[in-house]
């Protein structure tokens, strides 16, 4: 879920881990001279100590990035998010409320490497860019990413969302997280139904018929989390016609108003990818 916090548009889930994608390579060009550049050659001996290849000064942008990932890896989520411009969204959350997002946050924490390689730091006034090596979400191979920061009242803050989203966060406070979770789960429900459709087409080609969700999972045509609402926020169901030549798939919020509002449905005879229909149905399954 929280992966989306750090991408434009956000899918409440690809990761706090991927804060850099907000501006990508353009981040470096957006910082004007004069610049203070910390080069790799400054202190190579620091690499063995913390995975970094540059000298990291206390309370510097690079130190903030290191502290962010360290807190995230150690599951100190409030401390981690306090170092970003998502802070207004978490300040009002009680510990009990924060635990509601535990599953999403822990899945992100598990992807943080034990040693984060910080390669560079560029500072220009109250703006900064830190370059790090982060495992690619799909391949797992290290990729160079740039993290933008802004200094406020002498403290560096990681920029995880753009200015427009930042204003919304300041206005909505903790409600931002809840609304974001709903939007993300709804986006992911639509994507999961598309995956179900593709899985059914593959099964039809192999077996000559459609199959239920457990069968599609056992054949590795679908991920296991389609069978649980814990991480997805939605309950998925497939109803197959008696001749097994037609099926209907639905996605229904596990907790209406909390994990999602829209219900989804489609049916197919295997001849084309069907159009997914969605509607606020009060948390009840939608019928075609």
N, C-alpha and C positions, 0 to 999 in steps of 0.2 A: 504494500500500500504506500508506504512513505517514499518509495523510490521516485514516485512522481513529483514529490516536493522539489526535486532538484532538476527538473526538466521543464521547458516551457510547456504549459498546458497540463502537465502532471497526470500519471496513472498511479494512484495512491500507492502505486507501485510501479523506472528501473533504478536508482537507489540514493539514499542519503550518501551512499558510497560514490554516486556519480554527480556530485554537485557541480562539477565542471562543465557539464554539457549545456548549461544555461547559455553561455556565450561562446563555447568552443574556442577555436583558434583565434576568433576575433577579439578575445579578451586582451591579448597582449597588445594589439594594435590600438586599443581604446585608451591606453595609458600614455599620456603625453610626456614629453621631456620637461624638466630634467628628471632623470631616472637614477636610482641607486640599484645597481645590479650585484647580486651575490653570486659569484661564479663557483663552479665545481671545484676549482683549484684552491679555494680559500682554506678549506680544512678537510682534506681527504680522510684524516684519521677518524672523523666523526661517523663515517659510514658504518664501521663495525659496531659502534655504540647503539645506534638507533635506526639504521637503515638509510640514513640521510647521506647525501654526497656534498652537502654545503654546511657552512657554519651556521648554526641556528641560534640567534640571540634571544634571550628571554623576552616574552611579550611581543615578539615580532610577528609579522604575518605567517611566516613558516612555523613558528612555535604555536600559533593559534590553530593552524591546520593539523599539526601533529597532535595537539591536545584534543581536538575534535574527534579524530579517528581513534585515539586512545580511549576516550570516554565511550565512544560508540562500541568499540570492540569489547570493552569491559561492562557493557550494558548499563552504563550510567547515562541514560537517554536524556534526562532533563538537563544535565550538565552539557551534553553534546549539543543539543538544540539551542541552548542559551548562547552558544558561540556563533549562531547564524541569525539572519534577519527573519527567521521564523519565530523568534523569541516571544513576540506578543501573543502568538497563538498557543504557547505552552505555559505562559506565566499564570494564567487563570485556571489551569487544570490542577485538580487535586491529585494526590498520589493514586487514589482509587480510580479516578477518571483516566489517568495516564495508563494504568494497567489494562484498560480496555483496548489499547493499541499495542499491547505487549507482543502478540504473535507477529505482527508486521515488523515491529522494530527488531525483534530477536532474529528474524530471518535475514535482515539486513546486517546485523552485527556479526552474524556467522560468516559473512563474506569478506569482512575486513581482514587484510593480511596482518600477521603478527608484527612484521616490520614494513613500515610504509617508507618507500624510497622517495625522499624529497630532493629534487634536482636543482631547483633554482627559485629565486625570489627577486621580483622587480617591484620597487617602491617609487611612487611619484606622488608626493604630497600626502593626501589622505586616501589614495587608491593604491592597490597592490595586486600583483598576480603571483601565485605560487605554482610551480610546476611539479607534478608528482607522477610516479608510475603506479597505476592502479590496474588490477586484473580486469580484462575485458569481460563483460557480463556473460557473453556467449561462449567465447573460446577459453577464457581463463588465463590467457596470455597477457603479460604486462603491457599496458598502453600508456602513452604520455598524455596527461590531462592537465588543464590549466584551471586553477581555482581563483576566482576574483574575491577580493576583500575590500572593505571600506572601514576607515577609522572614524570612530565616534567617541568623543570625550576621552581621547587617549587610548581607546580600546579597539582592537581589530575585530571586525565582524565578517564572517563568511557570507557571501551573497548567494543565496540558494534560489531565489525567485526574482523576477524583474520588478521594476518600480511600481507598475500597475498592481501586480499581485501583492506587493508589500503594503500598499495603501489599503487594500481590501483586508489583509491580515490585521492591520492596526485597527481597522474599524470593527471587524467581527470578533477579534480575540479568539478565545478557545472554540467558538462555534465554527471557525474556519476548518479545523481538523475534522469535525463531525461531518460537515457538508462535503468536504473533500473525500472523505471515506465513502460516502454514499455515491458520489459521482464516479469515483474510481471503480467501486464494485460493479456499478452499472455498466461502465465501459468494458470491464473484464468479463461480465456476464455475456455481453454481446459477442465478444471475441471467443469465449468458450463455446457458444452455440455454433459459431462458424467452424471451430475445430471439430465439434461433434459432427457437423455436416460433412467435413472432409474425411473424418474417420469412417463415417458410414459409407461414403463413396468407395473408400479403399476396401472396406469389408465386403461390400457388394461385389467388387471386382474379384476378390479372392474367393469368397464363399458363395456368391450368388444370392445373398440375402442380407438384410439389415440385422443389427444385433443390439442387445441392451447395453447399458453403460458398463456393468461389471465385465462383460465379455470384451468390450472395446479396450478397457483398462488392462485386462489380463493379456491381451495381444499387443500391448504397448502402443495402441493407436491413440490413447488419451492419457493424460497425467492422472495420477492417483487422487490429487486434490479435488477432482471433479466429483468425487464420492463423498466429500465432506464440506460443510459450510464454514468450518472453523477459520480457514484462511481466505475463502472466496466470498463469504457473506451471502452466498446464494445456494439454493437447493436445485439440483438439476435432475430432470426425469425424462426418460424416453419411453414412449408407448408405441409398440410395433403392431401393425395390422396383422390379422390372422394369416394372411398369405406371405407375411414378412417382406412384402414388396413396397411397403409404405410405412412411414413412421412420423410421429409428432414428438418434438422436443420442447421442453419448457425450462425456464429459469425463473425461480420465485425467491424474493427476499427472505432470508432466514429470520430476520428481525425487521419487520416493516418500519420504516422511518428511521432506522438506526443503521442497518447494513445495506439498505437500498429501498427505493420507493417503486421503481418500475418493475413490472412483470413482463417476461418475454415468451414468445412462442413462434414456432414455425413447423410446417410439415413438408414432407418431400416424397416424391416417387422415384427419386434417384436420377431424374433426367436433367436436373439443373440445381444450382445452389439457390435455395429458396430465399425469399425476402423475409427478414426477421421483423415481426410486429411487436411493438412495445406499448405499454399503457400502465398508468397508475391504477391498479386494480385492488387497492386496499390491502395488499400483501397476499392476495389469493392467486392461484395459478391462472394464467390467461388461456382461454380456449380459442382455437382458430375459428 
